[in-house]
């Protein structure tokens, strides 16, 4: 197969992964404001799409981590080829689609890393290509520390929010101001998501260009790569990802505006810090940790640990599962052009099948609001009744 054609196929698949990343992770920013009624569903995802696009232009540190960090090339590593990158992306896309079908907020980041790692290991028939030092410091440790940190910050912020506004206890519209604050805080999360997640696809495309000899330095990201990745993740975000919004907005805890504001600010702060340091963080894990922390921080709130356990299990399985699929795709890619065609056909068939199954129990902006609103019913704002005037006789 012509090198130019395979490079085009890899870039197209990478952008499709970016698209799935967008609708997979919309819930990170918009599940809680939708749950509390701070924003209408379509308005929320539209705003998130715009801010994801803007965020994609603000940083390229994470892209450099992927294009020149986790996978060793050359002596003692593996010769990274566009075929191997294509196989790794197959693993990431298939896992993203499968977890979306289950409504499971898994990590698109770890799916991508897993797919690439599995393909690289099969390509070299050795573990040598994986720089486990970078994997540990830039991926594994942040994956453990970030949700715990975000949860602790959200717990503290929720406690402070209710402490500061305790004079409004018992008043039905006493904390309504937090709904307006949520518009700002959820927007900040969407912006932060663009600075982190869009970079990962930029790194993959840059890695492909370097492997194909089109680009010499993996530490530079071409402007057209930044623009295309920003547009792809923004379009995916606008699609909504309603299944995962429902899980994150209602499955973990009943969300009130003060909680939502605390969770969103904690998520944004953690993601922005990680983007600055070049950590390829899972925004899904951070958002979930923040929601749990905010649930623990509100007196009388309950965290649904069964749902949290399912999500945690998904986190544990994501990297190895995507690695297995990426490795199997790499085995087929070794067959040459025929293997690439088989990979593409199987991948497309799986995606279409998952989408077809999802239609049986479709979730959209039209039916997610009523279910999500169940978790925010307790915060429905009603105006205090006007005091009755005493009539003197």
N, C-alpha and C positions, 0 to 999 in steps of 0.2 A: 504493500500500500504506500502511496506517495506520502513523503514526510509532511508536506504542506497540508494534505488532507487530514492526516491523523492529528496534526496540531489544531486544525479548525474544529475537528470533532471533540478534542479535549477541552478547548475553550468553550464550545457550545455546552458541553456537559457540565463544566465548571460553573457557567452562568446559570444553568438549570438548578444546580445544587444551591447556588446563591439565592435563587428564587424560592426554593423549598425552605431554606434557612429563614427567609423573610416571613413566610406564613407560619412556619413552625414556632417562631419566637415572638410573634406579635403579642401574644399573651403576656410576655414578660413586662411590657409597658402598660398594656391596656386592659388586662383582665380586671384589675381592682377598680379603676374608674368606671368601667362598664357595670361592675357589680354594685357599686354604690349609687349609680345613676348620675355620676358627675359629668359623663359625656354619653351621647348617643353612640351606638355601636359603629355605624358607618363614619361618623365624624371622627371617632377615636382612631380607627384604623387609617383613615385618610391623613390625619395629622401625624400619626406614627410613620407613615410612608414618606412624607415630606422630610421629617426630621432624620430618618434613617439615611436618606439621600444626602442631606447636609453633613451628617456625621461621617460619612464615608470619605469626605475630603479633609477631615481634620487631623488624621494621623495615619502613618504607615508602619509604625513600630511592630505591630503584630504580624503584618505581612512579611516583614523581614525575618521574623522568628521562624515562619513556616518555610519561606523560600531558601533560607540559608541556615537552618538550625537543627531540626529534629532528625532528618535523614542525612546520613553521611554519604558523600559521593567520592568516586575515585578510589584511590588505594585504601584498602581496609574497609571499604564500604560497598556500594553498588553503583553501577552505571544507570543513573536515572534516565529513563526514556519516556517519551510521551505515551507509549503503550502501557507502561506501569502506572503512570499517573491516571490514565483513563480507567484502568482496573480499580485503582484506589477510590476514584470518584464513584464508580458503580456501587462499591460497598457503602459509601456514605449516603448516596441518594436512596438506595433501597431501604436502609435502616431508618432514614428520616421519614420516608413514606409509610413504613410499617408502624412506627411509633405515632405518627399523626393519625393513622387509622384507629389506633387504640385510644386516642386522646391523651397520650402520655407526653408530658413536657420533658423529653430527653434532651441530651446535649448534641446539637448539630456540630459543635466544635469537636467533641470527642469522636463522633461518627466520622468526621473527616480525617482526624489523626489516625483512627483505627484503620480505615480503608487504605490510607497511604502506607502505614506501617506493615499491614498484611501483604500488600503488593510488593513492597521493598524486600521483605523477608523471603517471599517466594522467588523474587527476581534474583536474589543472591544465594538462595538456599542456605541462609545463615542469618543469625541475629546481629551480625556485625554492622549492617547498615543503620541500625537504630542507635542514635546517640541517647543512651538512657539517662545521662546526666542532664541534658537539656529537657528530655521528656519529664524527668522527675521534678526539676526546678521550675520549669515553665508551664507544665500541664498538670501533673499529678498533685503536687503540693498545693497549688492554687485551687484545684478541684476540691480538695478537702477543707482548706482554710477559708476560702472565699464564702461559701454558704454559711459556715459557722460565724464568720466575722459579720457578714451582712445580717444574719439572724440576731446576733447580739446587739448590733447597732439598732436594728428595727425594734427589738424588745425594749431597749432603753428609750428610744424615741417615742414609742407608744406610751410607755409609762409617764414620760415627761409631758406628752400631749394631754393626757387625761388629768395629770396633776395640775397643770397650768389652767385647765378649763374646768376644774371640778365644780366651780360655782354654777355651771350649767347642768349639773346632774339632775335628771328628772324633767328637764325641759325638752320638748320634742324637737325644737329647732335650735337648740343651744349650740351645737357644733356644726351647723350647716356651712360655716365658712371654710371648713376643711374640704368640702366638695369643690369649691373654687380653687383652693390650693392644690388639689389633686390634678387639675388641668396643667399647672406648671410642673409639678413633680413627675407626672407620667410623661410629659413632653421631654423632660430631662433624661428619663430612662431611655426613651426612643432615640434621642440624640446620642447617648452613650453607647447604645446598641450598635448604631452605625459606625462609631469609631472603633468598635472591637470586631464585630462579626463580619462586616463587609471586607475587612482586611484579610480574612482567612482565604477567601476566594482570590483576592488579589495576589496573595502569596503563591497559591497553586498555579495560577496562570503565569506568573513570573517564573516559577520553577519550570514550567513547561517550555517557556521561551528560552530559558538558559539551557535546558536539556536538548532543545532542537538547534542550538547554536545561533538563534535569532538575536539573543541578548547576551552580553558578556558578563554582567554583574548582577547577582541575585539580590543585592542590597538596594537596588533602585527599582522603583515601580513606575512604569510608563503611564503618562496621563490618560491615554485611552483605556487602559486597564482600570484605573480608578473610576472613570466615568461610567464604563459599562457595568462594573460590579455594583456601583452605587444605584444605578437605574434598576438592575435586576433585583436587588434586595428590597428596593422601594416598591416595585411591582408586586413582589411576593407578600410584602407586608400589607399592601392594600387588599389582597385577597382575603385576609382576615384570620385564617387559622382558627375558626370558631370552635372546633372540637377541643383544642387545647385551652382556649380562653375559658370554656365551660369548666374544665377540670381545675385550672389554676384559680379561677374566680370563685368557684363554689365548693370544690372538692376538699380543700385543705382546711378552711376555717370560714366562719361567717364574717364578712368584711364590713366594717363601718368606716365612714370617711376618715376619721382620725387614724385608724389603722392603715388604711390605704395610703394616705399621705406619708406616714412613717415608713411603710414598706418601700414605697417608690423612691423616696429620698435616699434610703439606705442602699437600695439597688444601684441607683445612679452613681452615688459616691464610690462604691466598690468597683463598678465597671470602669469608670473614668480613671481611677487610680491604677487599675491593672493595665489599661490601654497605654497609659503614660510609661509604665515599666516594661511594656512589651509582653505581658503575660497573655497567652491565648486562652482567656477565661471563658467558661460556659455561662452565658448570661441567664440561661434557664436555671442553673443551679443557684445562682445568686438570687434571682427573683423568688424562687421557691423557698429558699432559706429566709428571705426577708418576710414573706407572707407568714411562714410558721412563727418567726420571731414576733411579728406584730400580733398574731393570735394569742401567743403566750403572754404578751404584755398587757392585754386588755382583761380586766377582771370580769369573770363570768363567761369568757370566750372559751370555746373548745377547739382543739386541733384534732382533726380526723387522722389519727396515726395510721390507720389502714391504708388510706390513700397516700400518705407520706411514704409508707413502706413500699408501695407499688412504684412510686416515682424513684425512690432510692435504688430499688432493684433494677429499674431501667437504666439509671446512671451507671451501675456496676457492669451491666451487660453491654452497654453501648460500644465502648472501645473494642473489647474482644470480639463481639458479634460482627461489627463492621470490618474488623481485621480479617475474620474468617471469610466473609463475602468478598472482600477485596483480594484476598489470597486466591480464592477459587477463580475469580475473574482474571487474575494474573496468570494462572495456569493456562487458561484458554488463550490469553493474549500471546503466550509463547508459541502458539500455532501459527502466528503471523497474521496476515490480513484476514484469513478465514476466522481466526479466533476473535479478532476485534469485531467482526460482523456478528458472530455468535453472541459475544458479550452484549453488543448493542441491542440485538433482537430480544435476548432474554431479559435484559434490563427494562426495555420498553414494555414487554409483555407483563412483567411484574408490576410496573407502575400503573398500567392500564387496568390490570386486575384489581389492584388496591383501590383505585379510584372508583371502579364499578361496584365493588363491595361497599364502599362508603356511601353510595347513593341510596342504599337500602335504609340507612338511618342517618339521613342528611342533617347536618347542623349548619345553620346560616345566621345571618344577622336578624332574620325574621323570627327565629325560634330560640336563639340563644339568650335574648334579653329577658324573656319571662322566667326562664330557669335560673339565669344568673341573678335576676332581681330577687329571687327567693332568699338569697343570702344577704341581700341588702334591704329586705322588707322592713327590718327593724329600724332602719335609718330613713325611712320615707318621711320627708319633711312636711309637716303640717303647721300652718300658722297658728300661733297661740290665739285662742279666742279673745275677742275684745271684752274687757270687763263690763258687766252689766251696771247700768246706772241705777242708783237707788231712786225710787220715785217717792217723793214725800207726800204724805196725805194731809 
